[in-house]
Amino acid sequence: MPHSRIAVTGSTGLIGAALVRSLRADGHEVVRLVRHPARSGDEVEWDPKRSHVDVAGLVGCDAVVHLAGAGVGDHRWTEAYKREIRDSRVLGTAAIAEAVASLDTPPKVLLAGSAIGFYGDTGDRAVDESAPPGDGFLPSVCVEWEEATAAAEEAGIRTVHARTGLVVAREGGAWGRLFPLFRAGLGGRLGNGRQYWSFIALHDHIAAMRHILDTPELSGAVNLTGPDPVTNGEVTAAMGRVLHRPTLFTAPAPALRIALGDFAEDVLGSQRVLPGRLLDAGFSFAFPGIDAAIRAALR
């Protein structure tokens, strides 16, 4: 895209903050949607729980990137927190979609967050964007999450659902919790280690989102995962190699279920998800392998 005005929700999160840095470094004007009264010219107030967006702040935007949502692994999955996970995504996405649809001149594209949780547990079976949703809590949330963009799609806005995998980064997310453990020599397999992890380097994730914004032919679901998913056992071995630490510990499945509640089934589940549409659209990964992705995170 030429120098553009782009609005971003979730701009303080791992992916949002990195995207804002990348866009601004290339000369784009970025406005950040924040949940308090705007304090500067680059802020726009919104409140997803009240379905409120200061629509005037979105005027002139060429693109909107919606990444906000409660962290899936931030708390034990009580019924109350499961509602928070669902509502923060569905209500927030609907508010953004309705806001952009109401503009006299809407943005060209809405890039909305989603997750590979859409597919549920795929075992050893590799899946791409053509696969149906799986069963369980996270697949049901992802289905509602993606359906919440309906207002934007009906308004003719190109809408993309970025189904994100496990982002390899030192600063946050699941991997941000793994690095300290492995550095201390306390890392190891989760369960039997045979479950597939569909990872993507943070650098590649940001580049993929930029590629989506720049590719008018891309709409609908797009998997943001690397081209070569590996098992948790292979991740464990790679972390040990790169960090030069032993990986002797194992977190048995029963202990994970006690510690994490329902979320343990997703930690122990297997998702072998391929980025079919990204590859078809000509995207090239800088860090396709697990060792390279871990080393990139450390840099």
Salt bridges, closest charged atoms under 4 A:
ASP26 OD2 - ARG210 NH2 2.87
GLU29 OE2 - ARG5 NH1 2.53
ASP42 OD2 - ARG24 NH2 2.73
ASP42 OD2 - ARG32 NE 3.35
GLU43 OE2 - ARG32 NH2 3.04
ASP47 OD2 - ARG50 NE 2.95
ASP62 OD1 - LYS108 NZ 3.34
ASP74 OD1 - ARG177 NH2 3.19
GLU79 OE2 - LYS82 NZ 3.58
GLU84 OE1 - LYS49 NZ 3.94
ASP87 OD1 - ARG86 NH1 2.83
GLU144 OE1 - ARG86 NH2 2.67
GLU146 OE2 - ARG163 NE 2.78
GLU153 OE2 - HIS161 NE2 3.84
ASP262 OD2 - LYS82 NZ 3.16
GLU265 OE2 - ARG257 NE 2.63
ASP291 OD1 - ARG241 NH2 2.71
